[in-house]
Amino acid sequence: MKINMLGVFTDRFAEMKRFYVDVLGFEVLEELEKYVEFSGQPVRVALCERSVMQDVTGDAAFERPATGSTLEFAFECGTREELDERYNGLLAAGAREVKRPSVMPWGQYAGFFADPDGNVHELFVHASN
């Protein structure tokens, strides 16, 4: 099997859409009520309001609010300077700072930020860069 799409379920659809478009710079490919797909990523990324999936699947898990960070996107940068610039730009655009860029125990240079749902995402540079 090969991943074709990653779906992000949210109770804050409008706020999350604004974040992914205005802060992360994702481009809208298709939009329906309470659902949006973005283009320009290696795999399709979509936001979907949790109530929509509750209606479609009937799964009681969607009745309970999600808690904590439920997913992470890791964005690769070419250099530390690029990472620092992008990280500061994300914060200025409204991302919540989680951990300023620094060398991680596994050798990468990385910084962490959160989206409106609290999902922690990462910018990273390989140790050799």
MARTORRO-342113 format. One line per field, with one value per atom (N, C-alpha, C): atom name; x, y, z. Coordinates in Angstrom, 1 decimal, padded with zeros to 4 digits, m for minus. Layout:
# residues N
site <- [CA|...]
px <- [X|...]
py <- [Y|...]
pz <- [Z|...]
# end
This chain:
# residues 129
site <- [N|CA|C|N|CA|C|N|CA|C|N|CA|C|N|CA|C|N|CA|C|N|CA|C|N|CA|C|N|CA|C|N|CA|C|N|CA|C|N|CA|C|N|CA|C|N|CA|C|N|CA|C|N|CA|C|N|CA|C|N|CA|C|N|CA|C|N|CA|C|N|CA|C|N|CA|C|N|CA|C|N|CA|C|N|CA|C|N|CA|C|N|CA|C|N|CA|C|N|CA|C|N|CA|C|N|CA|C|N|CA|C|N|CA|C|N|CA|C|N|CA|C|N|CA|C|N|CA|C|N|CA|C|N|CA|C|N|CA|C|N|CA|C|N|CA|C|N|CA|C|N|CA|C|N|CA|C|N|CA|C|N|CA|C|N|CA|C|N|CA|C|N|CA|C|N|CA|C|N|CA|C|N|CA|C|N|CA|C|N|CA|C|N|CA|C|N|CA|C|N|CA|C|N|CA|C|N|CA|C|N|CA|C|N|CA|C|N|CA|C|N|CA|C|N|CA|C|N|CA|C|N|CA|C|N|CA|C|N|CA|C|N|CA|C|N|CA|C|N|CA|C|N|CA|C|N|CA|C|N|CA|C|N|CA|C|N|CA|C|N|CA|C|N|CA|C|N|CA|C|N|CA|C|N|CA|C|N|CA|C|N|CA|C|N|CA|C|N|CA|C|N|CA|C|N|CA|C|N|CA|C|N|CA|C|N|CA|C|N|CA|C|N|CA|C|N|CA|C|N|CA|C|N|CA|C|N|CA|C|N|CA|C|N|CA|C|N|CA|C|N|CA|C|N|CA|C|N|CA|C|N|CA|C|N|CA|C|N|CA|C|N|CA|C|N|CA|C|N|CA|C|N|CA|C|N|CA|C|N|CA|C|N|CA|C|N|CA|C|N|CA|C|N|CA|C|N|CA|C|N|CA|C|N|CA|C|N|CA|C|N|CA|C|N|CA|C|N|CA|C|N|CA|C|N|CA|C|N|CA|C|N|CA|C|N|CA|C|N|CA|C]
px <- [000.8|000.0|000.9|000.4|001.1|000.2|000.6|m000.2|m000.5|m001.7|m002.1|m002.6|m003.2|m003.7|m003.5|m003.3|m003.3|m004.4|m005.3|m006.5|m006.3|m006.5|m006.4|m007.9|m008.3|m009.7|m009.6|m010.6|m010.5|m011.9|m012.0|m013.2|m013.2|m012.0|m011.8|m011.5|m012.4|m012.2|m011.7|m012.4|m012.1|m010.7|m010.5|m009.2|m008.0|m008.2|m007.2|m007.0|m008.0|m007.9|m007.1|m007.4|m006.7|m005.2|m004.9|m003.5|m002.8|m003.3|m002.7|m002.5|m003.4|m003.3|m002.4|m002.7|m002.1|m000.7|m000.6|000.7|001.6|001.2|002.0|002.1|001.2|001.3|000.7|m000.1|m000.7|m001.7|m001.8|m002.7|m003.9|m005.1|m006.3|m006.5|m006.7|m007.0|m008.5|m009.2|m010.6|m011.2|m012.4|m013.0|m014.5|m015.0|m016.4|m016.7|m017.9|m018.3|m017.6|m016.8|m016.1|m015.1|m014.6|m013.5|m012.7|m011.4|m010.5|m009.3|m008.9|m007.7|m006.7|m005.5|m004.4|m003.5|m002.9|m002.0|m000.6|000.4|001.8|002.6|002.0|002.7|003.0|004.0|004.3|003.1|002.2|001.0|m000.1|m001.3|m002.4|m002.7|m002.9|m003.3|m004.6|m005.5|m006.9|m007.2|m008.0|m008.6|m010.1|m010.6|m012.0|m012.6|m013.7|m014.3|m014.7|m014.5|m014.7|m016.2|m017.1|m018.5|m018.9|m018.2|m018.4|m018.1|m016.9|m016.6|m017.5|m018.0|m019.0|m020.2|m020.7|m021.9|m021.6|m020.5|m020.2|m020.0|m019.2|m018.8|m019.7|m020.3|m021.1|m020.2|m018.9|m017.9|m018.0|m018.3|m018.4|m017.1|m016.0|m014.7|m014.7|m015.5|m015.5|m016.4|m017.2|m018.0|m017.2|m016.0|m015.1|m014.1|m013.9|m012.8|m011.5|m010.7|m009.3|m008.5|m007.5|m006.7|m005.2|m004.4|m003.0|m002.6|m001.4|m000.9|m001.1|m002.0|m002.3|m001.6|m000.8|m000.1|001.1|002.1|003.2|003.5|003.7|004.3|005.7|006.7|008.1|008.5|008.9|009.2|010.7|011.3|012.8|013.2|014.3|014.9|016.3|016.8|018.1|019.3|019.1|020.2|019.7|020.5|020.1|019.6|020.2|019.8|018.4|018.1|016.7|015.7|016.1|015.2|014.9|015.9|015.7|014.8|015.0|014.2|012.7|012.5|011.2|010.5|011.3|010.7|010.2|011.0|010.6|009.5|009.4|008.3|007.0|007.1|005.9|005.4|006.3|005.9|005.2|005.8|005.3|003.9|003.6|002.3|001.3|001.7|000.7|000.9|001.9|002.2|002.6|002.2|002.6|004.0|004.9|006.2|006.2|006.8|007.0|008.4|009.4|010.8|011.6|012.4|013.2|014.2|014.6|015.5|016.8|017.2|018.5|018.9|020.1|020.5|019.8|019.2|018.5|019.4|019.0|019.9|020.2|019.4|019.6|020.4|020.9|021.9|021.3|020.0|019.4|019.2|019.2|018.9|017.4|016.6|015.1|014.5|013.4|012.5|011.1|010.3|009.0|008.0|006.8|005.7|004.4|003.3|002.0|001.0|000.0|m001.1|m002.3|m003.4|m004.4|m005.0|m004.9|m005.4|m004.4|m003.2|m002.1|m001.2|m001.4|m000.5|000.9|001.9|003.2|003.9|004.4|005.0|006.5|007.3|008.7|009.3|010.3|011.2|012.5|013.2|014.4|015.4|016.7|017.8|018.6|019.0|019.9|021.2|021.7|023.0|024.1|024.2|025.3|025.1|024.0|023.7|023.9]
py <- [m001.2|000.0|001.2|002.3|003.6|004.7|005.6|006.7|007.6|008.0|008.9|010.3|010.2|011.4|011.3|012.4|012.5|013.4|012.9|013.7|014.2|015.5|016.1|016.4|015.8|016.0|017.1|018.0|019.1|019.5|020.2|020.8|022.3|022.8|024.2|024.4|024.0|024.0|025.3|026.4|027.7|028.2|028.0|028.5|027.6|026.3|025.5|025.7|025.9|026.3|027.5|028.6|029.8|029.6|028.8|028.5|027.8|026.8|026.0|026.8|027.8|028.6|029.8|030.6|031.9|031.7|030.7|030.6|029.6|028.4|027.4|027.6|028.4|028.7|027.5|026.6|025.6|026.2|025.6|026.1|025.2|025.8|025.1|024.5|023.2|022.4|022.3|021.8|021.6|022.0|022.6|022.9|022.6|021.9|021.7|022.3|022.2|022.6|021.8|022.4|021.8|020.7|020.9|020.0|020.8|020.6|021.3|020.4|020.3|019.6|020.6|020.4|021.2|020.6|021.4|020.9|021.3|020.8|021.2|020.4|019.3|018.5|017.1|016.4|015.1|014.1|014.3|013.5|014.6|014.2|015.2|015.3|016.5|016.8|017.5|017.0|017.5|017.8|018.9|019.2|018.8|018.2|017.8|018.0|018.6|018.8|017.4|017.2|015.9|015.5|016.5|016.2|015.6|016.0|015.4|013.9|013.5|012.1|011.3|012.0|011.3|011.0|011.9|011.7|010.6|010.6|009.6|008.2|008.1|006.8|006.3|007.2|006.8|006.3|006.5|006.1|007.0|006.5|007.3|008.0|007.5|008.2|009.6|010.0|011.4|012.3|011.6|012.4|013.0|012.4|012.9|013.9|015.0|015.9|015.3|015.6|015.1|015.9|015.2|015.9|015.7|016.7|016.5|016.6|016.5|016.5|015.1|015.1|013.8|013.5|014.5|014.3|015.3|015.0|015.9|016.0|017.2|017.3|017.8|017.2|017.6|018.2|019.4|020.1|020.3|019.7|019.8|021.1|021.7|022.9|022.5|023.4|023.1|023.5|024.6|025.1|025.5|025.7|026.2|027.7|028.4|029.8|029.9|029.0|028.9|028.5|027.5|027.1|028.2|028.9|030.0|031.1|031.4|032.4|031.9|030.7|030.1|030.0|029.6|029.5|030.8|031.8|033.2|033.7|033.4|033.8|033.1|031.8|031.1|031.7|032.0|032.6|034.0|034.8|036.1|036.0|034.9|034.7|034.1|033.7|033.2|031.8|031.1|029.8|029.9|029.0|029.0|028.3|029.0|028.5|027.3|026.2|025.1|025.0|024.9|024.8|025.5|026.5|027.2|026.3|026.6|025.7|025.5|024.3|023.9|022.5|022.0|020.7|019.7|018.7|017.7|016.5|015.7|014.6|013.6|013.6|012.7|013.4|014.6|015.3|016.3|016.3|017.2|018.6|019.6|021.0|021.1|021.4|021.4|022.4|022.9|023.8|023.3|023.5|023.0|024.1|024.0|025.0|024.2|024.9|024.2|024.9|024.2|024.7|025.0|025.6|025.9|024.8|023.5|022.4|021.9|022.4|022.0|020.9|020.5|019.6|020.2|019.5|020.0|019.6|020.6|020.3|020.8|020.4|020.5|021.1|021.9|022.3|021.6|021.0|020.4|020.5|020.3|020.3|019.1|018.3|017.1|017.6|016.7|017.0|017.5|017.0|017.4|018.8|019.4|020.7|021.7]
pz <- [000.0|000.0|000.0|m000.6|m000.7|m000.2|000.7|001.2|000.0|m000.1|m001.1|m000.5|000.7|001.4|002.9|003.5|005.0|005.3|006.2|006.6|008.0|008.3|009.6|010.0|011.1|011.6|012.7|012.6|013.5|014.0|015.1|015.6|015.3|014.8|014.6|013.1|012.2|010.8|010.2|010.5|009.9|010.4|011.7|012.2|011.7|011.6|011.0|009.5|008.8|007.4|007.2|008.0|007.9|008.2|009.2|009.6|008.5|007.9|006.8|005.6|005.3|004.1|004.4|005.4|005.7|006.4|007.2|008.0|007.3|006.9|006.3|004.7|004.2|002.7|001.8|002.4|001.6|000.6|m000.6|m001.6|m001.7|m001.7|m001.8|m003.1|m003.2|m004.4|m004.6|m003.5|m003.6|m002.2|m002.3|m001.0|m001.1|000.0|000.2|001.6|001.9|003.3|004.3|005.2|006.3|005.8|004.6|004.0|003.0|003.1|002.1|001.9|000.6|000.2|m000.3|000.0|m000.4|m001.5|m002.3|m003.3|m003.0|m003.7|m003.6|m002.5|m002.0|m001.0|m001.7|m001.2|m001.8|m001.7|m000.7|m000.6|m000.4|m000.8|m000.5|001.0|001.4|002.8|002.8|003.7|003.7|005.2|005.4|006.6|006.5|007.6|007.6|009.0|009.1|010.5|011.0|012.3|012.9|012.7|012.8|012.7|011.4|010.3|009.0|009.0|009.6|009.6|010.6|011.6|012.5|011.7|010.9|010.1|009.1|008.4|007.4|007.9|009.0|009.5|010.6|011.4|012.6|013.7|013.6|014.6|015.8|017.0|018.2|018.6|018.1|018.4|018.0|016.9|016.5|017.4|018.3|019.2|020.3|020.6|021.7|021.0|021.7|021.2|021.2|020.2|020.2|021.3|021.9|022.9|022.5|022.9|022.7|021.2|020.9|019.5|018.9|017.9|017.3|016.0|015.4|014.2|014.2|013.4|013.2|011.7|011.2|009.8|010.1|009.4|009.5|008.1|008.1|006.9|006.8|005.8|005.6|005.0|005.6|005.1|004.6|003.7|003.1|004.0|004.8|005.7|007.0|008.0|009.3|009.1|008.2|008.0|007.5|006.5|005.9|007.0|007.8|008.9|009.8|010.3|011.2|010.6|009.4|008.7|008.6|008.2|008.0|009.4|010.4|011.8|012.3|012.2|012.6|011.8|010.5|009.7|010.1|010.5|011.0|012.3|013.2|014.5|014.2|013.3|013.0|012.4|011.6|011.0|011.9|013.1|014.0|014.5|014.1|014.7|016.2|017.0|018.4|018.6|019.2|019.4|020.5|020.1|021.0|021.5|020.6|020.9|019.9|020.3|019.3|018.6|017.4|016.7|017.5|017.5|018.2|017.7|018.1|017.7|018.6|017.9|018.7|019.0|020.0|020.4|019.3|018.2|017.1|016.0|016.3|015.4|014.4|014.2|013.3|014.0|013.3|013.7|013.5|014.5|014.4|015.3|014.8|015.6|015.6|016.6|016.7|017.0|016.3|016.4|016.4|016.8|016.9|016.1|015.6|014.9|015.9|015.4|016.4|017.2|016.7|017.4|018.4|018.4|019.3|018.7|017.5|016.8|016.7|017.1|017.1|015.8|015.0|013.7|013.8|012.9|012.9|011.6|011.8|010.7|011.0|010.0|010.4|009.2|009.6|008.7|009.0|008.1|008.3|009.0|009.8|010.5|009.6|008.4|007.5|006.9|007.1|006.6|007.7]
# end
